[in-house]
Amino acid sequence: MGWPLRMFQEEGFYFVTSRCFQGRLLLRPCQEVNEVVGGVLAKAVQHSAGSVRLHAFTFASNHFHLLVWARGASLASFMQYLRANLSRKVGRLVDWSGGFWERRYSAEPVLDDTALVGRLSYVLAHGVKEGLVESSAEWPGLTCLPQLLGPARRLFRWFNWTKRWNGRTSEDLAAQPGPFAEEWAEPVELELAPLPCWQGLDEEDKQRAVRALLSEVQAKARARGKPVLGARTVQEQHPHTRPEHLKRSPRPLGHASTPQVLLALREQYRAFVSAFRQAAARWWRGDFSAPFPPFSFPPRVVPGHLTRVL
């Protein structure tokens, strides 16, 4: 069965999830991984040239979540840049070769302010709801919490491997400083954009709203009475570890506070799929003037063969 078609809006908010290959702990938090991940994420936002804004994020040991605003299909190139650089650089850190990601990322539209706050709460709950740490602040991985409770800008290092490669001499590249040496490090700033429903609030009120969400998710976790693994144990896990059991759940079509909004999204998606399939049928017959829905990707055609829809 093929992947479901992606439907991008002219502009909109998305809740993005990407999981590591086989659920392995390839993103297991440590100081080096956090620094590299932060630099790659900041560079990806800069590379988007304003077509993607970052509102929240958290990196677990085997997956990550982003809450973003994106224009048109720019999220596709943003995620390609982000995941490709994470797989190369974090893979090098944890000595992992081969596939880094399990499957395509999911990007679910977030359709109203209540749903946006709900997705932010979900991001902040990571580590607590799973019983890994007692409070969100104890999670040792990269998270947006320090930026939500402090300055919105945070500085990381981007390790410029192009500079390293271009600066090589006739000597073997292995004789040069390693790929994460300070010679290749460039400062890069990661900025967190406020939720649109909070833009009218001053910093103190925004932080108060975040703390209220934290109190709620931590109270729910305590009520479940699950034992806590602890940040130290999380960091002691080997990044190649494959969990025995992975949580699997169907991907929602989107997130909204009312069923009516989700129903409208479902009808919009059905119309999008129908229009895409009609255009694709003409495309496969050689009619390359067939109009595809906005922000969609036509099938790739190889001379003499018809290949899969991207």
N, C-alpha and C positions, 0 to 999 in steps of 0.2 A: 504494500500500500504506500502511495506517495505521501509526501508531507502536505499538510493543509496549506492552501494559498495564504500568503500574507496580504492583509489589507491595511495600507497605511493611510492616515488622514492627511489633509492638507497641512494641518498642524494639530498636535495633540499630546497628551500625556500617556506614558506607557510604563507598565511594571515589567521589568525584564529579569529573566532568570536563566542562568547557564550552569550546567552541572559538569563536573569532571568525569573523565572516562571511567566507567564502571563504579562511579561513586568513590573513587580512591581519594585519599586525603592530600591531593597534590597542592592544595592551597593552605595546608596546615600553617597556622600563624607562627611567625617568629619575626624578629626585628628585620632580618634581611628580606624576607618575603614581603612583609608589610611595606618596606621602603620601595621595593621594585614595583609592587602592585600599585602603590600610590603614584609613583612616577608615570607608569603606563596609563593609568586612568586619567591623570592630569593632562598628559600629552594627547590622549584621544579626544578629550574635550576641546583642547586647543586646536587640534587638527580639524575638528568639525566646523571651525570658523563661525561659531554662533548658531549653527543649524541644530545643535543639540545642547540642552541645558541639563545640568545634573542637580537633582533636588534631594536625593537620599541614596545611600548605598551601604551594603554590609557584605563582607567577604567571610564566608564560613570555610571550614576545612575542605569541603568538596563541592562547593557551589557558591555563587554570588547572586545578589539581588541589586538592581538599580531602579530608581524611580526617576524618570527623565521626561523632559519635553523635547519633542523633535518635530522638525518641519519636513513634510513630504516623506520621501523614502530615504532621507539622510541617516536614519537610524541604522539602515543596513550597512552602509560604509563605516559608520562609527563602530558598530559591533565587530565588523570584519577586522578593523584596525586594532581594536582592543583585544579581542580574543587571540589574534595572530601573535601580537607582541607578548601577551601573557604566556602563551604556550611556549614561545621560544625562550623567554627570559626566566620565568619561574621554572620551566622545565629544566633549564640549565642549572638553576640553583638546587633543585631537588634530585638531580641526576635521573631525569625521566626522558626517554626518547620515544618517538611514535606519537600516536594520537593522544591529545591532552583533554579534549572535550568529548562528552558522550554523544551528543546529538546537537541539532540546531538549538539555538537559544529560543526561548519563548518571549513574546512581546505582547502583552495584553493591554488593550486600551483602558485607561482610567477616566471615567466619564463625568465625574462631578466632584465638588470640593469635599463632600463627606467621604467619598471613596478614596480621594487622595490622602486624607488624614488617616483613613483606615490602613492604607498601604504603608504609610510612614510608621504607624504603630506596629505593623507586621515586621518591618525592617528592624525597629528598635527591640522587638521581642526576641530576636535571634540570640541563641545561646541560653536565654532564660527559659523559654518555653520547652526546649529540648532537655533541660536539666543539666546543661554543661557548666553554667556559672549561676551564681545567686542573683547577680544584678547585671544589667546591660553594660555598665561601666567596667565590669571585670572581664568582658570578652577580650581576649588578647589579639584578635584579628583586626584588620582594617575596617573601620566603621565611621559613619558620618557624625556620630554622637559628639565628639569634641568640637566639631564645627557648629553643631546645633546649639551647644551650650557655651560657645565662645566665639572667637573670630571666624568669619565665614571663609576666610582664605587660609590655606595651609601649604607649606612648602615641602616638596619632595625632590628626589633626585631622579633624573632621566638618564639612563646609561646609553650614550650615543654610540651604538656599535658601528654605524656607518663611518663615524669619525675614526674609530679604531681601525676599521678595515682600510680606509683611505690613507691612514697614517702609517701603514705598514712599510717596512723597509725590505731590502732584498733578503733579510734574515727570515727565518721561519716565524710565522705569526705567533706560534706558541712561546717564542722567546720574549714577546712583548708583555706588558702588564696584563693581568687577567681581565675578563670581560666586565667585571664589576669594580675595577680599580678607579680611584678618584680621577685619574687622567681623562676618563670618558664621562664623568658625571657632570650633568648640567642641571642647575636649579630650575624647577618648573612648579608653577603655582596652581593648586587645585581650588577652585571656587565653588561653593555650594550656593545655589540659588534658593531663595525662600519660596515656600508654597504660595501660589497666588492668593489663596484665601487668608494668608497671614501677612501680606505685603503692607497692610495698613497698620500693623502692630509695631510698637517699638521693640527694641531688642529684649528688654526685660519681660514684656508680655509674651514674646515668642518663646523665650526660655521657660517661662512659667507653663506655657502650653505643652512644651516638650516634657517637662518634669511630670506633668499630669499624666501624659501617656505612659511614661516610664513607671509611675506608681501603679497604674492600672495593670500593665502587663506583668509586673513583678508580683503584685498581689494575686493575680490569677495563677501564676506559677507556684507560689507558696501554698495556695489552696489545694493544688493537686498533690502536694506532699511527696514529690519525686526526689530521690537522693540526687545530690549535685556531684558531678564528676570533678569539677575544679579546673581552673585555668592552667595550672601546672601540668596536670595529667593530659589535658588537650595538647599542650605544646610538646609533650614527651612522645606522642604518637608518631609512628613513622609515616612519612608522606606517601609511601607506596601501599599502605594498608588498604585492603578492600573490605568494606563493611559486609558483614554477613547478611544484613537486612537493610534495604533501602525503602524509604517512604515513597510510595507511588500514588499519584492522584491525577485525575483528568485535568487537563489545562482548561481553565475557564475561558470563555470567549472574550470576556472583559470584566470590569469591576464598576459597579454603580450602586447607589443607595436605594434605588427603586426597581422593581421588576419591569416597569414600563420602559425605562431607559434601556435595560438589557434586551428587551423584546425588540425595540427599535433597532438596536445594534445588530441583532440576529437577522432581521429583515434586510438591513443594509448589506450585511455580509452575503446573504443569499443572492441578492441582486448583483453584487460584485462578482461572485463566483460564476453566475450565469453569463454575465457579460464577458468575463475572461475566457470561459470555455468556448463561447461563440467566436470570439476573435482568434483563439488558438486553433480552432478547426479550420478557419480560413487560412491562417498562417501556415499550417501543416500542408495545405493544398497548394502552397506557393504564392498566396496572395499576401505579400508583405506590407500592403497598405491597410491591413485590417486594424481598426482602432482598438487599442487595449484600454482598460480602465486606468485613470490617473494613478501614478505612483506604483504601478505594477511592472513586472519584468517579463517581457515576451519570451517564449521558448527559444533556446539556443539551437540553431540549425547548423549541422556539420554537412558539407557537401556530400550528397549521396546517402545521408543517414538523417534520421530525425531522432534527436536525443531528448533526454528528460527535461521537464520544466524546472527551471531553477527556482 
